[in-house]
Amino acid sequence: MRWRCTCLAWSAHAIGKITAALLERARNALPAAAGHEYVALLARYREYFEHNEFDSNHPWSSRFARRRESAPASKIAFLGFSDSGPSWPKQAFAMTVATGDDAILKYVIRYIDRHTDGWENWVIVEPFLKRCVVHFGHTVDYVSRVLVWRHLAKGDLDTAVWGDILAAIIDRHGRIGNDSEVCWAVYASAILGCEIAAESANHIVRNCGALSIVSILNCVEEGLTGLSVFASARERIRLESANGAFWPVILEWKSRQWRGHKHVNVGNDVIDSLVSREALLFDITRLPLVFKDIGKEDFDVVENAIEDRPSMYDDDAPSDQGEDEDNF
């Protein structure tokens, strides 16, 4: 019974529908034999939601939008510090820590990107991006897009500093096998021309999945990390064939004819056919979609770092914003 009451209250909270009336219905639904313990439990839930001013009609994105709209008009104050209180990026960090939801920070990055003057204050925005990617790993895909865009479109990115940050991310997430973080950080490092320590590359080979291994082996080919990584990768797939989870590694290895490719076992007719056509999975030189069909000489006209993409928060903006409504 306690489990049912707890699930009722907290699942209602999770979908943003908790109300005093709902809690009252849950209390009334309890059988008399349930005793005062469960009534007290629901009372504590109700007190919590009332104390924290939980608003069932406004999820965090709407609350954030209201705080953002009330920020000072000055972009410096808007993104950094002001006498009126903490900036909305700081509030976003607080909300992220409180909810454990990295999507809040990704929302902020998208907001900055959708307002082209946001990147004009790079000296303020850059530390924000550093804090995002170091402490909240799931933001690495957006941060990597911004870094690549800044490097190609503006040419003023401090690649030495960012190279060190990306190296630390690759090493940490490579040790614990976080494929998404590794792949994006490796990609950004490759575009920026930042070297990756062989030790970190070997952590990726030993702990990560096939696509991460493919990405780091392409970096070996580009001279961004040590040749010893090939030996580690050979050992990792020594007993594997293309019938298993490492087929992307085997396909890429055979098609690119990396060192020792003759000793890599395929064992799958479909993959063998793809190898004969020199099929590849990974293109380390491919640029983000915002540069699609744009010549290198015109990179400086690209204003956004992140391509248009659907978001579950697209309809959260207040309906009375009209033409000024932000589309995230």
Buried (B, 14 or more C-beta within 10 A) or exposed (E): EEEEBBEBBEEBBEEEEBEEEBBEEBBEEBEEEBEEEBBEBBEEBBEEBEEEEEEBEBBBBBBBBEBBEEBBEEBEBBBBEBEEEEBBBBBBBEBBEEEEBBBBBBBBBBBBBBBEEBBEBBEBBBEBBBBBBBEBBBBBBBBBBBBBBBBBBEEEBEBEEBBEBBBBBBBBBBBEBBBBBBBBBBBBBBBBEBEBBBEBBBBBBBBBBBBBBBBBBBBBBEEBBBEEBBBBBBEBBEEBBBBEEBBBBBBBBBBBEBEEBEEBBBEBEEBBEBBEEEEEBBEBEEBBEBBEEBEEEEBEEBEBBBEEEEBEBEEBBEEEEEEEEBEB
